[in-house]
Amino acid sequence: MMSDLENHATESEAPLSPERRQFLSRLSLGLMGIAAALVAVPVVGFIIGPLIRKFPVVWRPVGEAESFPIGKTVRVSFRDPSPLAWAGVTAETAAWLRRDGTGEFTAFAVNCTHLGCPVRWLPDADLFMCPCHGGVYYSDGSVAGGPPPRPLFRYPVRVNNGMVEIRTSAVPIG
Ligand code: FES
């Protein structure tokens, strides 16, 4: 005569019925799907979030108009239009500002249109140079050579109450 323990062991080792096997299979697939979604949703949000995030358009003052010599191209700093809470000093960005005439200014983004490295202004050569892959731009921001696919991005500029202001926006790169 079998004891209760032996009887229970024999029952638990009995092959699963097809219905039970199918149910467990579906249950485990469902649980795996939920686990995958729990991992994937934040990852996908992190990747595409910056692409769909709206950048506020803000005019940033960068200095008194009369402080910029006519014909000179100088670097000015301003706060990023939409800094992340943890951005710290990286929330500061910059532009190359040129005073073309009394009240006329041109502002170029410092970011190379290839992969975003900061370009330098070389006054003697009258060129912008990108140190990363050798991209070169003419003084009007158009591409002179190298991998950049587009001219330097230009910010709208205005003079408001004697202050030069740059309208910030997302800089297209790549
Ligand atoms: S990032 Fe400027 S040339 Fe590549």
Residues whose N, C-alpha, C, O or C-beta is under 5 A from the ligand:
A	BS01	FES	C112 H114 L115 G116 C117 C130 C132 H133 G134 G135 P147 P148
